[in-house]
Amino acid sequence: MAAPLQAVRRLLRSSGGLNPTFSRSAFTARKDDPNNPNWVKVGLSLGATAAIWMLIFKQHNEHLAEYERRKAEQGS
């Protein structure tokens, strides 16, 4: 029983790892240059932030109007 298990382990061990010299990463890691910002990322970040805040204020105003409507409905 131990012999087949050892054979399977040996097969898995020999075929398991990739040789790092033959594999290459699809992404390159480099430090950001603070003197040359990526303006596309900056614009997308600021635009997304502004859009989220606009949606939050819009939803808050809708909730406030609903609160005032229900409050007036209960008062009369």
mmCIF file as gemmi writes it, N, C-alpha and C atoms, coordinates in Angstrom:
data_model
loop_
_atom_site.group_PDB
_atom_site.id
_atom_site.type_symbol
_atom_site.label_atom_id
_atom_site.label_alt_id
_atom_site.label_comp_id
_atom_site.label_asym_id
_atom_site.label_entity_id
_atom_site.label_seq_id
_atom_site.pdbx_PDB_ins_code
_atom_site.Cartn_x
_atom_site.Cartn_y
_atom_site.Cartn_z
_atom_site.occupancy
_atom_site.B_iso_or_equiv
_atom_site.pdbx_formal_charge
_atom_site.auth_seq_id
_atom_site.auth_asym_id
_atom_site.pdbx_PDB_model_num
ATOM 1 N N . MET Axp A 1 ? 0.831 -1.196 0 1 0 ? 1 A 1
ATOM 2 C CA . MET Axp A 1 ? 0 0 0 1 0 ? 1 A 1
ATOM 3 C C . MET Axp A 1 ? 0.873 1.257 0 1 0 ? 1 A 1
ATOM 4 N N . ALA Axp A 2 ? 2.01 1.193 0.647 1 0 ? 2 A 1
ATOM 5 C CA . ALA Axp A 2 ? 2.871 2.355 0.724 1 0 ? 2 A 1
ATOM 6 C C . ALA Axp A 2 ? 3.573 2.632 -0.597 1 0 ? 2 A 1
ATOM 7 N N . ALA Axp A 3 ? 3.858 1.582 -1.372 1 0 ? 3 A 1
ATOM 8 C CA . ALA Axp A 3 ? 4.573 1.766 -2.632 1 0 ? 3 A 1
ATOM 9 C C . ALA Axp A 3 ? 3.765 2.601 -3.634 1 0 ? 3 A 1
ATOM 10 N N . PRO Axp A 4 ? 2.461 2.313 -3.863 1 0 ? 4 A 1
ATOM 11 C CA . PRO Axp A 4 ? 1.715 3.166 -4.809 1 0 ? 4 A 1
ATOM 12 C C . PRO Axp A 4 ? 1.62 4.613 -4.344 1 0 ? 4 A 1
ATOM 13 N N . LEU Axp A 5 ? 1.499 4.808 -3.016 1 0 ? 5 A 1
ATOM 14 C CA . LEU Axp A 5 ? 1.414 6.166 -2.492 1 0 ? 5 A 1
ATOM 15 C C . LEU Axp A 5 ? 2.711 6.919 -2.74 1 0 ? 5 A 1
ATOM 16 N N . GLN Axp A 6 ? 3.832 6.243 -2.559 1 0 ? 6 A 1
ATOM 17 C CA . GLN Axp A 6 ? 5.129 6.878 -2.814 1 0 ? 6 A 1
ATOM 18 C C . GLN Axp A 6 ? 5.298 7.193 -4.29 1 0 ? 6 A 1
ATOM 19 N N . ALA Axp A 7 ? 4.8 6.319 -5.153 1 0 ? 7 A 1
ATOM 20 C CA . ALA Axp A 7 ? 4.906 6.556 -6.591 1 0 ? 7 A 1
ATOM 21 C C . ALA Axp A 7 ? 4.084 7.781 -6.988 1 0 ? 7 A 1
ATOM 22 N N . VAL Axp A 8 ? 2.904 7.922 -6.433 1 0 ? 8 A 1
ATOM 23 C CA . VAL Axp A 8 ? 2.06 9.081 -6.732 1 0 ? 8 A 1
ATOM 24 C C . VAL Axp A 8 ? 2.726 10.354 -6.226 1 0 ? 8 A 1
ATOM 25 N N . ARG Axp A 9 ? 3.283 10.304 -5.04 1 0 ? 9 A 1
ATOM 26 C CA . ARG Axp A 9 ? 3.972 11.488 -4.49 1 0 ? 9 A 1
ATOM 27 C C . ARG Axp A 9 ? 5.153 11.885 -5.377 1 0 ? 9 A 1
ATOM 28 N N . ARG Axp A 10 ? 5.889 10.888 -5.857 1 0 ? 10 A 1
ATOM 29 C CA . ARG Axp A 10 ? 7.046 11.154 -6.701 1 0 ? 10 A 1
ATOM 30 C C . ARG Axp A 10 ? 6.597 11.798 -8.016 1 0 ? 10 A 1
ATOM 31 N N . LEU Axp A 11 ? 5.5 11.315 -8.592 1 0 ? 11 A 1
ATOM 32 C CA . LEU Axp A 11 ? 4.991 11.899 -9.832 1 0 ? 11 A 1
ATOM 33 C C . LEU Axp A 11 ? 4.53 13.339 -9.626 1 0 ? 11 A 1
ATOM 34 N N . LEU Axp A 12 ? 3.821 13.565 -8.523 1 0 ? 12 A 1
ATOM 35 C CA . LEU Axp A 12 ? 3.344 14.921 -8.246 1 0 ? 12 A 1
ATOM 36 C C . LEU Axp A 12 ? 4.501 15.873 -7.982 1 0 ? 12 A 1
ATOM 37 N N . ARG Axp A 13 ? 5.51 15.396 -7.304 1 0 ? 13 A 1
ATOM 38 C CA . ARG Axp A 13 ? 6.653 16.23 -6.983 1 0 ? 13 A 1
ATOM 39 C C . ARG Axp A 13 ? 7.435 16.592 -8.25 1 0 ? 13 A 1
ATOM 40 N N . SER Axp A 14 ? 7.574 15.668 -9.173 1 0 ? 14 A 1
ATOM 41 C CA . SER Axp A 14 ? 8.375 15.922 -10.365 1 0 ? 14 A 1
ATOM 42 C C . SER Axp A 14 ? 7.643 16.812 -11.368 1 0 ? 14 A 1
ATOM 43 N N . SER Axp A 15 ? 6.324 16.755 -11.412 1 0 ? 15 A 1
ATOM 44 C CA . SER Axp A 15 ? 5.587 17.545 -12.395 1 0 ? 15 A 1
ATOM 45 C C . SER Axp A 15 ? 5.002 18.813 -11.798 1 0 ? 15 A 1
ATOM 46 N N . GLY Axp A 16 ? 5.162 19.029 -10.504 1 0 ? 16 A 1
ATOM 47 C CA . GLY Axp A 16 ? 4.473 20.118 -9.826 1 0 ? 16 A 1
ATOM 48 C C . GLY Axp A 16 ? 4.964 21.505 -10.132 1 0 ? 16 A 1
ATOM 49 N N . GLY Axp A 17 ? 6.225 21.788 -9.928 1 0 ? 17 A 1
ATOM 50 C CA . GLY Axp A 17 ? 6.678 23.168 -9.995 1 0 ? 17 A 1
ATOM 51 C C . GLY Axp A 17 ? 7.124 23.585 -11.372 1 0 ? 17 A 1
ATOM 52 N N . LEU Axp A 18 ? 6.913 24.855 -11.683 1 0 ? 18 A 1
ATOM 53 C CA . LEU Axp A 18 ? 7.417 25.42 -12.916 1 0 ? 18 A 1
ATOM 54 C C . LEU Axp A 18 ? 8.812 25.942 -12.672 1 0 ? 18 A 1
ATOM 55 N N . ASN Axp A 19 ? 9.627 25.843 -13.656 1 0 ? 19 A 1
ATOM 56 C CA . ASN Axp A 19 ? 10.967 26.382 -13.547 1 0 ? 19 A 1
ATOM 57 C C . ASN Axp A 19 ? 10.87 27.901 -13.678 1 0 ? 19 A 1
ATOM 58 N N . PRO Axp A 20 ? 11.348 28.663 -12.691 1 0 ? 20 A 1
ATOM 59 C CA . PRO Axp A 20 ? 11.172 30.116 -12.739 1 0 ? 20 A 1
ATOM 60 C C . PRO Axp A 20 ? 11.892 30.774 -13.909 1 0 ? 20 A 1
ATOM 61 N N . THR Axp A 21 ? 12.878 30.12 -14.497 1 0 ? 21 A 1
ATOM 62 C CA . THR Axp A 21 ? 13.56 30.728 -15.633 1 0 ? 21 A 1
ATOM 63 C C . THR Axp A 21 ? 12.699 30.693 -16.883 1 0 ? 21 A 1
ATOM 64 N N . PHE Axp A 22 ? 11.73 29.779 -16.955 1 0 ? 22 A 1
ATOM 65 C CA . PHE Axp A 22 ? 10.883 29.664 -18.122 1 0 ? 22 A 1
ATOM 66 C C . PHE Axp A 22 ? 9.543 30.37 -17.955 1 0 ? 22 A 1
ATOM 67 N N . SER Axp A 23 ? 9.235 30.83 -16.77 1 0 ? 23 A 1
ATOM 68 C CA . SER Axp A 23 ? 7.969 31.53 -16.557 1 0 ? 23 A 1
ATOM 69 C C . SER Axp A 23 ? 8.247 33.018 -16.431 1 0 ? 23 A 1
ATOM 70 N N . ARG Axp A 24 ? 7.287 33.823 -16.875 1 0 ? 24 A 1
ATOM 71 C CA . ARG Axp A 24 ? 7.457 35.263 -16.824 1 0 ? 24 A 1
ATOM 72 C C . ARG Axp A 24 ? 6.16 35.89 -16.356 1 0 ? 24 A 1
ATOM 73 N N . SER Axp A 25 ? 6.248 36.874 -15.52 1 0 ? 25 A 1
ATOM 74 C CA . SER Axp A 25 ? 5.064 37.532 -15.003 1 0 ? 25 A 1
ATOM 75 C C . SER Axp A 25 ? 4.439 38.411 -16.08 1 0 ? 25 A 1
ATOM 76 N N . ALA Axp A 26 ? 3.107 38.479 -16.068 1 0 ? 26 A 1
ATOM 77 C CA . ALA Axp A 26 ? 2.408 39.346 -17.017 1 0 ? 26 A 1
ATOM 78 C C . ALA Axp A 26 ? 2.455 40.798 -16.573 1 0 ? 26 A 1
ATOM 79 N N . PHE Axp A 27 ? 2.763 41.055 -15.318 1 0 ? 27 A 1
ATOM 80 C CA . PHE Axp A 27 ? 2.797 42.401 -14.777 1 0 ? 27 A 1
ATOM 81 C C . PHE Axp A 27 ? 4.213 42.716 -14.321 1 0 ? 27 A 1
ATOM 82 N N . THR Axp A 28 ? 4.585 43.955 -14.467 1 0 ? 28 A 1
ATOM 83 C CA . THR Axp A 28 ? 5.894 44.374 -13.982 1 0 ? 28 A 1
ATOM 84 C C . THR Axp A 28 ? 5.689 45.262 -12.769 1 0 ? 28 A 1
ATOM 85 N N . ALA Axp A 29 ? 6.509 45.091 -11.789 1 0 ? 29 A 1
ATOM 86 C CA . ALA Axp A 29 ? 6.408 45.89 -10.566 1 0 ? 29 A 1
ATOM 87 C C . ALA Axp A 29 ? 7.464 46.991 -10.625 1 0 ? 29 A 1
ATOM 88 N N . ARG Axp A 30 ? 7.013 48.219 -10.463 1 0 ? 30 A 1
ATOM 89 C CA . ARG Axp A 30 ? 7.945 49.335 -10.418 1 0 ? 30 A 1
ATOM 90 C C . ARG Axp A 30 ? 7.378 50.392 -9.488 1 0 ? 30 A 1
ATOM 91 N N . LYS Axp A 31 ? 8.255 51.201 -8.968 1 0 ? 31 A 1
ATOM 92 C CA . LYS Axp A 31 ? 7.825 52.265 -8.065 1 0 ? 31 A 1
ATOM 93 C C . LYS Axp A 31 ? 7.163 53.382 -8.857 1 0 ? 31 A 1
ATOM 94 N N . ASP Axp A 32 ? 6.154 53.997 -8.254 1 0 ? 32 A 1
ATOM 95 C CA . ASP Axp A 32 ? 5.502 55.139 -8.872 1 0 ? 32 A 1
ATOM 96 C C . ASP Axp A 32 ? 6.437 56.339 -8.819 1 0 ? 32 A 1
ATOM 97 N N . ASP Axp A 33 ? 6.42 57.118 -9.864 1 0 ? 33 A 1
ATOM 98 C CA . ASP Axp A 33 ? 7.249 58.316 -9.932 1 0 ? 33 A 1
ATOM 99 C C . ASP Axp A 33 ? 6.404 59.504 -9.47 1 0 ? 33 A 1
ATOM 100 N N . PRO Axp A 34 ? 6.708 60.083 -8.311 1 0 ? 34 A 1
ATOM 101 C CA . PRO Axp A 34 ? 5.892 61.203 -7.822 1 0 ? 34 A 1
ATOM 102 C C . PRO Axp A 34 ? 6.028 62.457 -8.683 1 0 ? 34 A 1
ATOM 103 N N . ASN Axp A 35 ? 7.084 62.556 -9.483 1 0 ? 35 A 1
ATOM 104 C CA . ASN Axp A 35 ? 7.26 63.72 -10.354 1 0 ? 35 A 1
ATOM 105 C C . ASN Axp A 35 ? 6.466 63.605 -11.652 1 0 ? 35 A 1
ATOM 106 N N . ASN Axp A 36 ? 5.968 62.405 -11.953 1 0 ? 36 A 1
ATOM 107 C CA . ASN Axp A 36 ? 5.232 62.189 -13.199 1 0 ? 36 A 1
ATOM 108 C C . ASN Axp A 36 ? 3.999 61.342 -12.894 1 0 ? 36 A 1
ATOM 109 N N . PRO Axp A 37 ? 2.939 61.96 -12.344 1 0 ? 37 A 1
ATOM 110 C CA . PRO Axp A 37 ? 1.76 61.164 -11.963 1 0 ? 37 A 1
ATOM 111 C C . PRO Axp A 37 ? 0.999 60.652 -13.184 1 0 ? 37 A 1
ATOM 112 N N . ASN Axp A 38 ? 0.274 59.567 -12.974 1 0 ? 38 A 1
ATOM 113 C CA . ASN Axp A 38 ? -0.562 58.997 -14.015 1 0 ? 38 A 1
ATOM 114 C C . ASN Axp A 38 ? -1.897 59.744 -13.982 1 0 ? 38 A 1
ATOM 115 N N . TRP Axp A 39 ? -2.065 60.694 -14.904 1 0 ? 39 A 1
ATOM 116 C CA . TRP Axp A 39 ? -3.219 61.596 -14.858 1 0 ? 39 A 1
ATOM 117 C C . TRP Axp A 39 ? -4.521 60.886 -15.181 1 0 ? 39 A 1
ATOM 118 N N . VAL Axp A 40 ? -4.457 59.781 -15.902 1 0 ? 40 A 1
ATOM 119 C CA . VAL Axp A 40 ? -5.68 59.021 -16.179 1 0 ? 40 A 1
ATOM 120 C C . VAL Axp A 40 ? -6.216 58.423 -14.884 1 0 ? 40 A 1
ATOM 121 N N . LYS Axp A 41 ? -5.328 57.829 -14.088 1 0 ? 41 A 1
ATOM 122 C CA . LYS Axp A 41 ? -5.752 57.261 -12.798 1 0 ? 41 A 1
ATOM 123 C C . LYS Axp A 41 ? -6.247 58.353 -11.86 1 0 ? 41 A 1
ATOM 124 N N . VAL Axp A 42 ? -5.573 59.479 -11.854 1 0 ? 42 A 1
ATOM 125 C CA . VAL Axp A 42 ? -5.981 60.594 -10.988 1 0 ? 42 A 1
ATOM 126 C C . VAL Axp A 42 ? -7.373 61.077 -11.387 1 0 ? 42 A 1
ATOM 127 N N . GLY Axp A 43 ? -7.596 61.243 -12.683 1 0 ? 43 A 1
ATOM 128 C CA . GLY Axp A 43 ? -8.9 61.704 -13.16 1 0 ? 43 A 1
ATOM 129 C C . GLY Axp A 43 ? -10.007 60.71 -12.861 1 0 ? 43 A 1
ATOM 130 N N . LEU Axp A 44 ? -9.727 59.418 -13.07 1 0 ? 44 A 1
ATOM 131 C CA . LEU Axp A 44 ? -10.737 58.403 -12.766 1 0 ? 44 A 1
ATOM 132 C C . LEU Axp A 44 ? -11.056 58.355 -11.281 1 0 ? 44 A 1
ATOM 133 N N . SER Axp A 45 ? -10.039 58.483 -10.45 1 0 ? 45 A 1
ATOM 134 C CA . SER Axp A 45 ? -10.263 58.454 -8.999 1 0 ? 45 A 1
ATOM 135 C C . SER Axp A 45 ? -11.094 59.648 -8.547 1 0 ? 45 A 1
ATOM 136 N N . LEU Axp A 46 ? -10.73 60.83 -8.999 1 0 ? 46 A 1
ATOM 137 C CA . LEU Axp A 46 ? -11.481 62.021 -8.599 1 0 ? 46 A 1
ATOM 138 C C . LEU Axp A 46 ? -12.899 62.011 -9.171 1 0 ? 46 A 1
ATOM 139 N N . GLY Axp A 47 ? -13.048 61.554 -10.407 1 0 ? 47 A 1
ATOM 140 C CA . GLY Axp A 47 ? -14.369 61.475 -11.009 1 0 ? 47 A 1
ATOM 141 C C . GLY Axp A 47 ? -15.268 60.492 -10.288 1 0 ? 47 A 1
ATOM 142 N N . ALA Axp A 48 ? -14.713 59.338 -9.939 1 0 ? 48 A 1
ATOM 143 C CA . ALA Axp A 48 ? -15.503 58.339 -9.213 1 0 ? 48 A 1
ATOM 144 C C . ALA Axp A 48 ? -15.89 58.862 -7.835 1 0 ? 48 A 1
ATOM 145 N N . THR Axp A 49 ? -14.968 59.547 -7.173 1 0 ? 49 A 1
ATOM 146 C CA . THR Axp A 49 ? -15.256 60.113 -5.858 1 0 ? 49 A 1
ATOM 147 C C . THR Axp A 49 ? -16.38 61.15 -5.951 1 0 ? 49 A 1
ATOM 148 N N . ALA Axp A 50 ? -16.303 62.021 -6.944 1 0 ? 50 A 1
ATOM 149 C CA . ALA Axp A 50 ? -17.341 63.042 -7.114 1 0 ? 50 A 1
ATOM 150 C C . ALA Axp A 50 ? -18.695 62.396 -7.422 1 0 ? 50 A 1
ATOM 151 N N . ALA Axp A 51 ? -18.694 61.362 -8.247 1 0 ? 51 A 1
ATOM 152 C CA . ALA Axp A 51 ? -19.955 60.694 -8.582 1 0 ? 51 A 1
ATOM 153 C C . ALA Axp A 51 ? -20.567 60.024 -7.36 1 0 ? 51 A 1
ATOM 154 N N . ILE Axp A 52 ? -19.742 59.379 -6.553 1 0 ? 52 A 1
ATOM 155 C CA . ILE Axp A 52 ? -20.253 58.721 -5.345 1 0 ? 52 A 1
ATOM 156 C C . ILE Axp A 52 ? -20.837 59.747 -4.382 1 0 ? 52 A 1
ATOM 157 N N . TRP Axp A 53 ? -20.136 60.878 -4.175 1 0 ? 53 A 1
ATOM 158 C CA . TRP Axp A 53 ? -20.659 61.913 -3.274 1 0 ? 53 A 1
ATOM 159 C C . TRP Axp A 53 ? -21.959 62.5 -3.815 1 0 ? 53 A 1
ATOM 160 N N . MET Axp A 54 ? -22.054 62.676 -5.136 1 0 ? 54 A 1
ATOM 161 C CA . MET Axp A 54 ? -23.281 63.201 -5.727 1 0 ? 54 A 1
ATOM 162 C C . MET Axp A 54 ? -24.443 62.24 -5.471 1 0 ? 54 A 1
ATOM 163 N N . LEU Axp A 55 ? -24.202 60.941 -5.637 1 0 ? 55 A 1
ATOM 164 C CA . LEU Axp A 55 ? -25.262 59.962 -5.375 1 0 ? 55 A 1
ATOM 165 C C . LEU Axp A 55 ? -25.655 59.935 -3.9 1 0 ? 55 A 1
ATOM 166 N N . ILE Axp A 56 ? -24.683 60.085 -3.02 1 0 ? 56 A 1
ATOM 167 C CA . ILE Axp A 56 ? -24.981 60.098 -1.581 1 0 ? 56 A 1
ATOM 168 C C . ILE Axp A 56 ? -25.851 61.303 -1.224 1 0 ? 56 A 1
ATOM 169 N N . PHE Axp A 57 ? -25.504 62.493 -1.742 1 0 ? 57 A 1
ATOM 170 C CA . PHE Axp A 57 ? -26.302 63.685 -1.443 1 0 ? 57 A 1
ATOM 171 C C . PHE Axp A 57 ? -27.704 63.575 -2.036 1 0 ? 57 A 1
ATOM 172 N N . LYS Axp A 58 ? -27.801 63.031 -3.237 1 0 ? 58 A 1
ATOM 173 C CA . LYS Axp A 58 ? -29.109 62.861 -3.866 1 0 ? 58 A 1
ATOM 174 C C . LYS Axp A 58 ? -29.981 61.922 -3.036 1 0 ? 58 A 1
ATOM 175 N N . GLN Axp A 59 ? -29.411 60.806 -2.609 1 0 ? 59 A 1
ATOM 176 C CA . GLN Axp A 59 ? -30.172 59.847 -1.808 1 0 ? 59 A 1
ATOM 177 C C . GLN Axp A 59 ? -30.56 60.459 -0.462 1 0 ? 59 A 1
ATOM 178 N N . HIS Axp A 60 ? -29.66 61.232 0.142 1 0 ? 60 A 1
ATOM 179 C CA . HIS Axp A 60 ? -29.96 61.879 1.412 1 0 ? 60 A 1
ATOM 180 C C . HIS Axp A 60 ? -31.132 62.842 1.254 1 0 ? 60 A 1
ATOM 181 N N . ASN Axp A 61 ? -31.127 63.614 0.174 1 0 ? 61 A 1
ATOM 182 C CA . ASN Axp A 61 ? -32.226 64.563 -0.051 1 0 ? 61 A 1
ATOM 183 C C . ASN Axp A 61 ? -33.545 63.839 -0.279 1 0 ? 61 A 1
ATOM 184 N N . GLU Axp A 62 ? -33.507 62.708 -0.994 1 0 ? 62 A 1
ATOM 185 C CA . GLU Axp A 62 ? -34.727 61.924 -1.186 1 0 ? 62 A 1
ATOM 186 C C . GLU Axp A 62 ? -35.239 61.369 0.14 1 0 ? 62 A 1
ATOM 187 N N . HIS Axp A 63 ? -34.346 60.887 0.974 1 0 ? 63 A 1
ATOM 188 C CA . HIS Axp A 63 ? -34.75 60.362 2.279 1 0 ? 63 A 1
ATOM 189 C C . HIS Axp A 63 ? -35.3 61.473 3.168 1 0 ? 63 A 1
ATOM 190 N N . LEU Axp A 64 ? -34.684 62.629 3.104 1 0 ? 64 A 1
ATOM 191 C CA . LEU Axp A 64 ? -35.154 63.765 3.901 1 0 ? 64 A 1
ATOM 192 C C . LEU Axp A 64 ? -36.544 64.204 3.449 1 0 ? 64 A 1
ATOM 193 N N . ALA Axp A 65 ? -36.778 64.225 2.145 1 0 ? 65 A 1
ATOM 194 C CA . ALA Axp A 65 ? -38.103 64.595 1.627 1 0 ? 65 A 1
ATOM 195 C C . ALA Axp A 65 ? -39.148 63.564 2.052 1 0 ? 65 A 1
ATOM 196 N N . GLU Axp A 66 ? -38.799 62.293 2.022 1 0 ? 66 A 1
ATOM 197 C CA . GLU Axp A 66 ? -39.732 61.245 2.458 1 0 ? 66 A 1
ATOM 198 C C . GLU Axp A 66 ? -40.03 61.37 3.952 1 0 ? 66 A 1
ATOM 199 N N . TYR Axp A 67 ? -39.007 61.695 4.742 1 0 ? 67 A 1
ATOM 200 C CA . TYR Axp A 67 ? -39.198 61.897 6.176 1 0 ? 67 A 1
ATOM 201 C C . TYR Axp A 67 ? -40.151 63.06 6.436 1 0 ? 67 A 1
ATOM 202 N N . GLU Axp A 68 ? -39.926 64.171 5.737 1 0 ? 68 A 1
ATOM 203 C CA . GLU Axp A 68 ? -40.78 65.346 5.916 1 0 ? 68 A 1
ATOM 204 C C . GLU Axp A 68 ? -42.216 65.041 5.473 1 0 ? 68 A 1
ATOM 205 N N . ARG Axp A 69 ? -42.382 64.283 4.375 1 0 ? 69 A 1
ATOM 206 C CA . ARG Axp A 69 ? -43.713 63.934 3.901 1 0 ? 69 A 1
ATOM 207 C C . ARG Axp A 69 ? -44.451 63.081 4.925 1 0 ? 69 A 1
ATOM 208 N N . ARG Axp A 70 ? -43.766 62.075 5.481 1 0 ? 70 A 1
ATOM 209 C CA . ARG Axp A 70 ? -44.413 61.209 6.48 1 0 ? 70 A 1
ATOM 210 C C . ARG Axp A 70 ? -44.697 61.96 7.763 1 0 ? 70 A 1
ATOM 211 N N . LYS Axp A 71 ? -43.797 62.869 8.132 1 0 ? 71 A 1
ATOM 212 C CA . LYS Axp A 71 ? -44.002 63.655 9.344 1 0 ? 71 A 1
ATOM 213 C C . LYS Axp A 71 ? -45.237 64.553 9.184 1 0 ? 71 A 1
ATOM 214 N N . ALA Axp A 72 ? -45.388 65.164 8.011 1 0 ? 72 A 1
ATOM 215 C CA . ALA Axp A 72 ? -46.548 66.009 7.763 1 0 ? 72 A 1
ATOM 216 C C . ALA Axp A 72 ? -47.828 65.184 7.683 1 0 ? 72 A 1
ATOM 217 N N . GLU Axp A 73 ? -47.72 63.973 7.152 1 0 ? 73 A 1
ATOM 218 C CA . GLU Axp A 73 ? -48.87 63.095 7.043 1 0 ? 73 A 1
ATOM 219 C C . GLU Axp A 73 ? -49.378 62.671 8.426 1 0 ? 73 A 1
ATOM 220 N N . GLN Axp A 74 ? -48.465 62.419 9.352 1 0 ? 74 A 1
ATOM 221 C CA . GLN Axp A 74 ? -48.858 62.018 10.712 1 0 ? 74 A 1
ATOM 222 C C . GLN Axp A 74 ? -49.412 63.193 11.498 1 0 ? 74 A 1
ATOM 223 N N . GLY Axp A 75 ? -48.905 64.388 11.217 1 0 ? 75 A 1
ATOM 224 C CA . GLY Axp A 75 ? -49.337 65.573 11.976 1 0 ? 75 A 1
ATOM 225 C C . GLY Axp A 75 ? -50.744 66.009 11.641 1 0 ? 75 A 1
ATOM 226 N N . SER Axp A 76 ? -51.23 65.723 10.453 1 0 ? 76 A 1
ATOM 227 C CA . SER Axp A 76 ? -52.566 66.211 10.092 1 0 ? 76 A 1
ATOM 228 C C . SER Axp A 76 ? -53.669 65.224 10.326 1 0 ? 76 A 1
